[in-house]
Amino acid sequence: MGGRWNREHGFGKGFGGRHRHHGGGRVFDHGDLRLVILHLISEKPRYGYEVIKAIEEKVAGAYTPSPGVVYPTLTLLEETGLATVSEVEGNKKLYAVTESGKSHLAENRVTVEGILRRIEETHAAHGGGPSPQIIRAMENFKMALRLRLSQGKLSEEQNRSITAALDEAARKIEQA
């Protein structure tokens, strides 16, 4: 299950440039995120959202994988027999590693260890910065503002309302 197997099963595709990375170079090389996710669900079964939060915390907020990358990767891991859905709660699926997934991790142990070392280095480099929760909130705030402004010209009332909300947020942050 080496490089050819990974290419044939589409692992690592769609990852370049779509992630939010705060700082220097890439946190993950092509295909590494799949192994990180598999490693995380081998530690304990997790929901997709828990996978996203675990990665964000492990790299001290330097990287937040998007749901558009994590959920298709979890589905692919399930479809290829490396993971299984052990419980479904509403729309939330709890993913766990299979024996085949454990074998795949063992076969790629050196690569996984290298990725985990890079994650630790990234955490150490960014550990003194803002918390992952603050970075996530900042990104959500910027995205909401961009989306609203892209919807066309604002009325005078909308302009006043958004300006007041921005000024109020700034005041609250200064006082925190």
C-alpha positions in Angstrom: 0.0 0.0 0.0 2.7 2.5 -1.0 2.7 5.5 -3.3 1.0 3.7 -6.2 -1.9 2.5 -4.0 -2.3 6.0 -2.6 -2.5 7.6 -6.1 -4.9 5.0 -7.3 -7.2 5.6 -4.3 -7.0 9.4 -4.6 -5.3 10.0 -1.2 -3.8 13.5 -0.8 -5.8 15.1 -3.7 -7.5 18.4 -3.2 -5.3 19.5 -0.3 -2.9 22.1 -1.8 -3.8 25.7 -1.0 -7.2 25.1 0.5 -6.2 25.0 4.1 -5.9 27.9 6.4 -2.3 28.0 7.5 -1.1 30.8 9.7 2.6 31.4 9.1 5.6 30.0 7.2 5.6 26.9 5.0 3.2 24.0 4.7 2.4 22.0 7.8 1.6 18.9 5.8 3.1 17.5 2.6 1.0 16.0 -0.1 -1.0 13.1 1.4 0.1 13.6 5.0 -3.2 14.8 6.3 -4.7 11.4 5.5 -2.2 9.7 7.7 -2.6 12.2 10.5 -6.4 11.7 10.5 -5.9 7.9 10.5 -3.5 8.3 13.4 -5.9 10.4 15.3 -8.8 7.9 15.0 -6.4 5.1 15.9 -5.8 6.9 19.3 -9.5 7.0 19.9 -12.7 7.1 17.8 -13.6 10.6 16.8 -16.2 12.7 15.0 -15.1 14.8 12.1 -15.3 18.0 14.1 -13.1 16.4 16.8 -10.5 15.6 14.1 -10.5 19.2 13.0 -10.1 20.5 16.6 -7.4 17.9 17.4 -5.3 18.9 14.5 -5.8 22.6 15.2 -4.8 22.1 18.8 -1.8 19.9 18.0 -0.3 22.7 15.8 -1.2 25.5 18.2 -3.6 27.1 15.8 -1.0 27.3 12.9 -3.3 25.2 10.7 -7.0 24.5 10.6 -8.1 21.9 8.1 -11.4 22.7 6.4 -14.4 20.4 6.8 -14.2 20.2 2.9 -10.9 18.3 3.3 -11.5 16.4 6.5 -14.9 14.9 5.9 -14.1 13.5 2.4 -10.9 12.1 3.8 -12.8 10.3 6.5 -15.3 9.0 3.9 -12.4 7.8 1.8 -10.7 6.1 4.7 -14.0 4.3 5.4 -14.5 3.3 1.7 -11.0 1.9 1.5 -11.5 -0.2 4.7 -9.0 1.8 6.8 -11.7 3.2 9.0 -15.2 2.3 10.1 -18.2 4.3 11.3 -19.0 2.7 14.7 -21.9 5.0 15.7 -24.1 7.5 14.1 -25.7 10.2 16.2 -28.0 12.4 14.1 -25.8 13.4 11.2 -22.6 12.9 13.2 -20.5 9.8 12.4 -18.0 8.4 14.9 -14.9 7.1 13.0 -12.6 4.4 14.3 -9.6 2.7 12.8 -9.9 -0.9 11.5 -7.3 -3.6 11.7 -6.4 -2.8 8.1 -6.0 0.8 9.1 -3.7 -0.2 12.0 -1.7 -2.2 9.5 -1.5 0.7 7.1 -0.2 2.9 9.9 2.4 0.3 10.9 3.5 0.1 7.3 3.9 3.8 7.2 5.3 4.2 10.7 8.4 6.1 9.6 6.4 8.6 7.6 3.8 9.0 10.4 6.6 9.6 13.0 8.1 12.2 10.7 4.7 14.0 10.3 4.2 13.9 14.1 7.7 15.4 14.6 6.8 18.3 12.2 3.5 18.8 14.1 5.4 19.0 17.4 7.9 21.5 15.8 5.0 23.6 14.5 3.3 23.5 17.9 6.6 24.6 19.6 7.0 27.5 17.1 3.4 28.7 17.5 2.7 27.7 21.0 3.2 31.2 22.4 0.8 32.7 19.9 -3.0 33.2 20.0 -5.1 30.2 21.0 -6.6 28.1 18.2 -10.0 29.3 19.4 -9.1 33.0 18.8 -7.6 32.2 15.4 -10.7 30.3 14.4 -12.9 33.1 15.6 -10.8 35.7 13.7 -11.1 33.6 10.5 -14.9 33.2 10.9 -15.2 36.9 11.5 -13.2 37.8 8.4 -15.1 35.3 6.3 -18.5 36.6 7.4 -17.5 40.2 6.6 -16.1 39.2 3.2 -19.3 37.2 2.3 -21.6 40.0 3.3 -19.6 42.6 1.4 -19.5 40.5 -1.7 -23.3 40.5 -1.9 -23.4 43.9 -3.5 -23.9 47.5 -2.4 -25.0 48.1 1.2 -27.8 50.4 2.1 -27.0 53.2 4.4 -28.6 51.4 7.3 -26.6 48.2 6.6 -23.5 50.3 6.4 -24.2 51.9 9.8 -25.1 48.5 11.4 -21.9 46.8 10.2 -19.7 49.7 11.2 -21.3 49.8 14.6 -20.8 46.0 15.0 -17.1 46.3 14.0 -16.5 49.2 16.4 -18.3 47.4 19.2 -16.2 44.2 18.6 -13.0 46.4 18.7 -14.0 48.0 22.0 -14.8 44.6 23.6 -11.5 43.2 22.5 -9.6 46.2 23.9 -11.3 45.8 27.2 -10.8 42.0 27.4 
